[in-house]
Amino acid sequence: MGSTPHRIFKYVSPDRIDIIEKLRIRFTPPSCFNDPFEARFCIDGLDDDKVMCPYVEMADRRHYRAHVLVRPAGSKLLSFEEFQKHEAPRNRAALEQLKRNPRAKERATARAQEYWDIVGILSLSAAENNVLMWAHYTNSHEGMVIEFNTAHQFFSPSTKPEIDLGTLVGVNYSDKRPRHVIGETVPPAHFTVKSREWAYEQEWRVFQPLENSDYKESAGGQTIHLFKLPPKAITRIVCGCRMSDDNRKRVCEAVSRNPQLHGVTVLHATPDIETFRLVYSRETPLRPATINPLRL
C-alpha cells in the first residue's frame, strides 16, 4: 500500500459541484462501482462436505420447523435426529448436484457482493494530474478535481496494519482475485485488492457503514448515502479544461460564499501546448470559440 500520501484527490463529474456547495460526499456500496469485480470474491468450499455440513444442518432445522407445523393431525412427531436421517439421501443428492453446477459459485459470489452492500466506499486517488482519470471520471474534462489534506481527521490515517472503518487505506493491485472459504469471515484486506489494470488510478479508500450516513437521497431507484464533508479537509479545486463558464462560476461562488472555504485555492486546467499533460494555473483558459483559425 505504501506510505499515506499528504494529499489525496477526487476526480468528479460536473454534476458533483454540489460536493462543494453542500459539503456532502457519497460513500458508494460495492455493487454500484464501475468495476464488476468489487466484493465478488472467489468462493471456495462449495465442493467440501465438511464445509457444507453446517449449511445442510441449518437447512434441515428450517425444514424441521416446517415439518412440525404442517404435519397431519395424529401423525407421529419425528425427533430432529430422525428427521435428519430421513433427509440425508436428499441432502447428499443436493450436494452432489451443487458440486456439478458451474453456476453455484457465480450465485455465491453475487450474494456475497449484495451482503457487503452495507458498507460504503469513498474512492480517492494519489494521482494529482492523470489524463486518464480526467477523461474517465470528470465527464471528459468537464468536471473537476478536489484535493484533500489527508492529515485531517476526516481521513483518520491508520498507523496499524489492519483496516479500520473511517481510515484511509491504499489499494493493492494484483493478478489474482481474493479467495475465501464460504462461511468464514472475509479479511478486510480483500476489499482493497483490484486488478493490475487499475493501477494507474493509484487508489486509496475510506470505508464507512452506510447506516451511519448523514443524508439519504433517492436517484434512479437507488439510495444515495451522503456523509458530511468538513470544509477544512479541502485544500484545492482544479476545474477541468472543458468545464463550462457557468460551472466555473458555480465553483468560485461556492468557495467565496463559505468563509470556511476561503483557504481553498481554485485553479484551472489547460492542455500543455508541447506535451501530453495538463497545466494547472489560476488563469481561466481561453475558450476555443474565441480563437479565429484564419489568423493562426
C-alpha positions in Angstrom: 0.0 0.0 0.0 2.9 2.4 0.7 3.0 5.3 3.0 -0.1 7.6 3.3 0.2 10.5 0.8 0.0 14.0 2.2 -2.6 14.9 -0.3 -5.4 12.9 -1.9 -7.6 13.7 -4.9 -11.2 13.1 -6.0 -12.0 13.3 -9.8 -15.7 14.1 -10.2 -18.1 15.0 -13.0 -19.7 18.5 -13.2 -22.8 17.1 -11.6 -20.8 16.8 -8.4 -20.2 20.5 -7.9 -22.7 20.1 -5.1 -20.0 18.4 -3.1 -18.5 21.9 -2.7 -21.8 23.7 -2.4 -23.4 21.4 0.1 -20.3 19.9 1.6 -21.6 16.3 1.3 -19.9 13.4 -0.3 -21.1 10.0 -1.3 -19.8 6.7 0.0 -20.8 4.0 -2.6 -21.7 0.3 -2.0 -19.6 -2.2 -3.9 -22.3 -3.2 -6.3 -22.6 0.3 -7.7 -18.9 0.6 -8.7 -17.8 0.6 -12.3 -15.6 -2.5 -11.6 -17.9 -5.6 -11.6 -15.4 -7.5 -9.5 -15.8 -5.3 -6.4 -16.6 -7.5 -3.4 -17.1 -10.5 -5.6 -14.6 -12.8 -4.0 -13.6 -16.3 -5.3 -15.6 -18.7 -3.2 -14.1 -22.0 -2.0 -15.6 -24.8 -0.1 -18.8 -25.5 -2.1 -17.4 -28.9 -3.0 -16.2 -29.7 0.5 -18.6 -31.8 2.5 -17.1 -30.7 5.8 -17.5 -27.0 5.0 -21.1 -27.5 3.7 -22.3 -29.6 6.7 -23.3 -26.6 8.9 -25.3 -25.2 6.0 -27.0 -28.6 5.5 -27.9 -28.7 9.2 -29.3 -25.1 9.1 -31.5 -26.1 6.1 -32.6 -29.3 8.0 -33.6 -27.3 11.1 -35.5 -24.9 8.9 -37.3 -27.7 7.2 -37.9 -29.5 10.5 -39.7 -26.5 11.9 -41.9 -26.5 8.9 -42.5 -30.3 9.3 -43.5 -29.8 13.0 -46.0 -27.1 12.0 -47.7 -28.8 9.0 -47.6 -32.5 9.8 -51.0 -34.2 9.5 -53.1 -34.3 12.7 -52.4 -37.5 14.7 -49.2 -38.4 12.8 -46.1 -39.2 14.8 -43.7 -36.3 15.5 -40.2 -37.2 14.4 -37.3 -36.1 16.5 -34.8 -33.8 14.8 -32.3 -36.7 14.6 -34.9 -39.0 13.0 -35.7 -36.1 10.6 -32.1 -35.7 9.7 -31.7 -39.4 8.8 -34.9 -39.1 6.7 -33.5 -36.1 4.8 -29.9 -37.4 4.4 -30.3 -39.1 1.0 -31.9 -35.9 -0.4 -29.2 -33.7 1.1 -26.4 -35.9 -0.4 -28.1 -35.7 -3.8 -28.4 -31.9 -3.5 -24.7 -31.6 -2.5 -23.6 -33.7 -5.5 -25.7 -31.5 -7.8 -24.2 -28.4 -6.2 -20.7 -29.6 -6.9 -21.6 -30.3 -10.6 -23.4 -27.0 -11.1 -21.0 -24.4 -12.7 -23.2 -21.5 -11.7 -23.2 -22.3 -8.0 -20.1 -20.3 -7.4 -21.4 -17.5 -9.5 -24.5 -17.2 -7.4 -22.4 -17.4 -4.2 -20.2 -14.5 -5.3 -23.2 -12.4 -6.3 -24.8 -13.0 -2.9 -21.6 -12.0 -1.2 -21.5 -8.8 -3.1 -25.1 -8.0 -2.1 -24.3 -8.8 1.5 -21.4 -6.3 1.6 -23.5 -3.5 0.2 -24.0 -2.4 3.8 -20.5 -0.9 3.5 -19.8 2.4 1.7 -16.5 3.2 0.0 -15.1 6.6 -0.8 -12.7 6.2 -3.7 -9.8 8.7 -3.9 -6.5 8.9 -5.9 -3.0 9.7 -5.1 -2.6 10.9 -8.7 -2.7 14.6 -8.9 -2.8 15.1 -12.6 -3.7 12.0 -14.6 -5.1 12.4 -18.1 -6.9 9.1 -18.0 -8.6 9.9 -14.7 -9.7 13.2 -16.0 -11.2 11.5 -19.1 -12.9 8.7 -17.2 -14.2 10.4 -14.1 -14.8 14.0 -14.9 -17.1 13.6 -17.9 -14.2 14.2 -20.4 -12.6 17.1 -18.5 -15.9 18.9 -17.9 -15.7 18.2 -14.2 -13.1 18.9 -11.6 -10.5 17.5 -9.2 -10.9 18.1 -5.4 -7.7 18.0 -3.4 -7.9 16.9 0.3 -5.5 17.1 3.2 -5.0 13.6 4.4 -3.9 14.8 7.8 -7.5 16.0 8.5 -9.3 13.8 11.0 -12.0 13.0 8.3 -9.5 10.5 6.9 -8.0 9.3 10.2 -4.9 7.8 8.7 -4.3 4.5 10.3 -0.9 3.6 12.0 -1.9 0.0 12.2 -1.6 -2.8 9.6 -5.3 -3.6 10.0 -8.1 -1.9 8.0 -10.5 0.1 10.2 -13.7 1.9 9.3 -13.0 5.6 8.7 -9.3 5.2 7.9 -7.5 5.9 4.6 -6.3 2.7 3.1 -4.3 2.1 -0.1 -5.5 -0.3 -2.8 -3.3 -3.3 -3.8 -3.1 -4.3 -7.4 -2.8 -8.0 -8.2 -3.2 -10.6 -11.0 -5.1 -12.8 -8.6 -8.5 -12.3 -7.1 -9.1 -12.6 -3.4 -10.4 -16.0 -2.2 -12.2 -17.1 0.9 -13.9 -20.2 2.1 -17.7 -19.9 2.3 -18.9 -19.2 5.8 -15.6 -17.8 7.0 -15.1 -14.1 7.9 -13.8 -12.1 4.9 -10.5 -10.4 5.7 -10.8 -6.7 5.4 -7.8 -6.6 3.1 -9.9 -8.4 0.4 -11.8 -5.1 -0.1 -8.6 -3.3 -1.2 -7.5 -5.7 -4.0 -8.1 -4.8 -7.6 -6.8 -6.0 -11.0 -3.4 -4.6 -12.0 -5.2 -3.0 -15.0 -6.5 -0.4 -12.5 -3.0 0.5 -11.1 -2.9 3.8 -13.0 -5.6 5.1 -10.6 -3.3 4.9 -7.5 -6.5 4.4 -5.5 -6.9 4.9 -1.8 -10.2 4.2 0.1 -12.2 5.1 3.2 -14.8 2.7 4.4 -17.9 3.6 6.4 -21.1 1.7 7.4 -23.9 3.2 5.2 -26.2 3.1 8.1 -24.1 6.0 9.6 -24.7 8.3 6.6 -25.8 11.8 7.4 -28.2 12.2 4.4 -30.0 9.8 2.2 -31.3 10.7 -1.3 -33.1 8.7 -4.0 -31.9 8.6 -7.6 -32.7 6.1 -10.3 -34.2 3.6 -7.9 -31.1 3.7 -5.7 -30.5 5.2 -2.2 -27.5 7.6 -2.3 -25.7 7.7 1.1 -24.0 11.1 1.8 -21.7 12.0 4.6 -20.8 15.5 5.8 -17.6 16.7 4.4 -15.6 19.0 6.7 -14.6 22.2 4.7 -11.2 22.3 6.3 -10.4 18.9 4.7 -10.5 20.6 1.3 -7.3 22.4 0.1 -7.7 22.9 -3.6 -10.1 22.6 -6.6 -9.0 22.2 -10.2 -11.6 23.0 -12.8 -11.4 20.8 -16.0 -10.2 22.3 -19.2 -13.7 21.7 -20.8 -15.7 22.9 -17.8 -18.4 25.4 -18.8 -18.2 29.0 -17.8 -21.4 28.6 -15.8 -19.9 25.7 -13.8 -16.7 27.6 -13.2 -18.7 30.4 -11.8 -20.6 28.0 -9.5 -17.3 26.6 -8.2 -15.9 30.0 -7.5 -19.1 31.3 -5.9 -19.4 28.2 -3.7 -15.9 28.8 -2.4 -16.2 32.6 -2.0 -19.6 32.3 -0.2 -18.4 30.0 2.5 -15.9 31.6 4.9 -14.7 28.1 5.9 -13.6 27.6 2.3 -11.6 30.8 1.9 -8.4 28.9 2.2 -9.2 26.8 -0.8 -7.3 27.5 -4.0 -9.3 27.3 -7.3 -7.2 26.5 -10.3 -8.0 25.8 -14.0 -6.6 23.0 -16.1 -5.3 23.7 -19.7 -3.7 21.3 -22.2 0.0 22.0 -22.4 0.9 23.2 -25.9 4.1 20.9 -26.1 3.4 17.7 -24.2 0.6 15.3 -23.3 -0.1 16.8 -19.9 -2.4 19.4 -18.2 -1.2 22.6 -16.7 -2.9 23.9 -13.6 -3.0 27.7 -13.1 -5.1 30.5 -11.7 -5.8 31.9 -15.2 -9.1 31.0 -16.8 -8.3 29.1 -20.0 -9.1 30.7 -23.3 -12.1 29.3 -25.0 -11.6 27.7 -28.4 -14.6 29.6 -29.7 -12.8 32.9 -29.2 -9.9 31.9 -31.5 -10.1 32.8 -35.2 -8.5 29.9 -37.0 -7.9 32.0 -40.1 -5.4 34.0 -38.2 -3.3 31.1 -36.9 
